[in-house]
């Protein structure tokens, strides 16, 4: 009798183990990047008005586009001419990641407009562009201002 009960209990446990379904874990939803929505962010608008568009004449124009970039590169800023800048954002990343990246790249626009960053010069001093990204003073400033002023 004990043997039959043990076999029955084993079969029940085996059945439950085979038919057990793992609860589905919710995956973080990838939100497709949208430049128009990014530009609605109040902290981005405030930074552009206060730090970049502050001059009454010759206000810099900033074009923003999604473009294929090297997979580890989230964004890049180009100076096309003295008053025209292009920010490229990597569409492989989520909306929130690129919104923060846009803010970071806007700091670079400000650096270029103010001529803090000018070719290979940072604040008039020749810089070593082989430095790791996090050691470059213009990147340190961009990250510091992003942490300070960007609000998702």
C-alpha positions as CSV (number, residue, x, y, z in Angstrom):
1,X,0.0,0.0,0.0
2,X,2.8,2.4,0.9
3,X,4.6,1.6,-2.4
4,X,1.4,2.4,-4.4
5,X,0.9,5.6,-2.5
6,X,4.6,6.6,-3.1
7,X,4.3,5.8,-6.9
8,X,1.0,7.8,-7.1
9,X,2.6,10.8,-5.3
10,X,5.7,10.5,-7.6
11,X,3.5,10.5,-10.7
12,X,1.5,13.5,-9.5
13,X,4.7,15.5,-8.8
14,X,6.2,14.5,-12.1
15,X,3.0,15.6,-13.9
16,X,3.1,18.9,-12.1
17,X,6.7,19.4,-13.0
18,X,6.2,18.7,-16.7
19,X,3.1,20.9,-17.0
20,X,4.5,23.8,-14.9
21,X,4.8,27.0,-16.8
22,X,7.2,29.7,-15.8
23,X,5.5,33.0,-15.2
24,X,6.2,35.4,-18.1
25,X,8.5,38.2,-17.2
26,X,7.7,41.5,-18.6
27,X,10.4,42.7,-20.9
28,X,11.2,46.4,-20.9
29,X,9.4,47.8,-24.0
30,X,11.6,49.3,-26.7
31,X,10.2,52.7,-27.5
32,X,11.1,53.7,-31.0
33,X,13.0,57.0,-31.0
34,X,11.0,60.0,-32.1
35,X,12.9,63.3,-32.6
36,X,9.8,65.5,-32.4
37,X,8.9,63.9,-29.0
38,X,12.5,64.5,-27.8
39,X,12.2,68.2,-28.7
40,X,9.1,68.5,-26.6
41,X,11.2,67.7,-23.4
42,X,11.1,70.9,-21.3
43,X,14.7,70.5,-20.1
44,X,15.9,70.2,-23.7
45,X,13.9,73.3,-24.8
46,X,15.2,75.3,-21.8
47,X,18.8,74.3,-22.5
48,X,18.5,75.3,-26.1
49,X,17.0,78.6,-25.3
50,X,19.3,79.5,-22.4
51,X,22.6,78.1,-23.6
52,X,22.6,77.9,-27.4
53,X,19.9,80.3,-28.8
54,X,20.7,83.1,-26.3
55,X,22.2,85.4,-28.9
56,X,19.7,87.8,-30.7
57,X,21.5,87.6,-34.1
58,X,22.9,84.7,-36.0
59,X,21.2,82.0,-33.9
60,X,22.7,78.6,-34.6
61,X,20.5,76.2,-36.6
62,X,20.5,72.7,-35.3
63,X,19.4,69.8,-37.5
64,X,18.7,66.5,-35.8
65,X,18.4,63.1,-37.5
66,X,18.5,59.4,-36.9
67,X,21.4,57.9,-38.8
68,X,23.3,54.7,-38.8
69,X,26.3,55.0,-36.5
70,X,28.9,52.6,-35.2
71,X,27.0,50.3,-32.8
72,X,28.8,51.7,-29.7
73,X,28.2,55.3,-30.7
74,X,25.0,56.8,-29.5
75,X,25.3,60.3,-31.0
76,X,27.6,62.6,-32.9
77,X,27.7,66.4,-33.6
78,X,28.9,67.9,-36.8
79,X,29.7,71.6,-37.4
80,X,28.6,72.0,-41.1
81,X,29.3,75.7,-41.2
82,X,29.7,78.5,-38.6
83,X,26.0,78.6,-37.9
84,X,24.7,75.2,-38.9
85,X,25.1,72.0,-36.8
86,X,24.0,68.5,-37.4
87,X,23.3,66.0,-34.5
88,X,23.2,62.4,-35.6
89,X,21.5,59.9,-33.3
90,X,21.9,56.1,-33.5
91,X,18.4,54.5,-34.1
92,X,19.6,51.2,-32.5
93,X,18.9,52.7,-29.1
94,X,15.7,53.5,-27.3
95,X,13.8,56.8,-27.2
96,X,14.8,57.6,-23.6
97,X,18.5,56.8,-24.2
98,X,18.6,59.0,-27.3
99,X,16.7,61.8,-25.6
100,X,19.5,61.9,-23.0
101,X,22.1,61.6,-25.8
102,X,20.5,64.5,-27.6
103,X,21.0,66.7,-24.5
104,X,24.6,65.6,-24.3
105,X,25.1,66.5,-28.0
106,X,23.5,69.9,-27.5
107,X,26.2,70.6,-24.9
108,X,28.7,69.9,-27.7
109,X,26.8,72.4,-30.0
110,X,27.2,75.0,-27.2
111,X,30.9,74.2,-26.9
112,X,31.3,74.7,-30.7
113,X,29.2,77.9,-30.8
114,X,31.3,79.4,-28.0
115,X,34.5,78.1,-29.6
116,X,35.4,76.2,-26.5
117,X,35.7,73.2,-28.8
118,X,37.4,74.2,-32.0
119,X,39.0,71.6,-34.2
120,X,41.7,70.0,-32.1
121,X,41.6,72.8,-29.5
122,X,39.7,72.8,-26.2
123,X,39.6,76.3,-24.7
124,X,42.6,77.3,-26.8
125,X,44.8,74.3,-25.8
126,X,45.8,71.6,-28.2
127,X,44.2,68.3,-27.0
128,X,45.1,64.7,-27.4
129,X,42.2,63.0,-29.2
130,X,43.6,59.6,-28.4
131,X,42.5,60.1,-24.7
132,X,39.8,57.7,-23.6
133,X,36.3,59.2,-24.1
134,X,35.7,59.7,-20.4
135,X,39.0,61.6,-20.0
136,X,38.3,64.2,-22.6
137,X,37.5,67.5,-20.9
138,X,34.7,68.4,-23.5
139,X,33.1,65.0,-22.8
140,X,33.4,65.5,-19.0
141,X,31.7,68.9,-19.3
142,X,28.9,67.5,-21.6
143,X,28.3,64.7,-19.1
144,X,28.3,67.0,-16.1
145,X,25.8,69.4,-17.7
146,X,23.6,66.5,-18.8
147,X,23.5,65.1,-15.3
148,X,22.8,68.6,-13.9
149,X,20.1,69.9,-16.3
150,X,18.5,67.0,-18.2
151,X,15.2,65.7,-16.9
152,X,13.6,62.7,-18.6
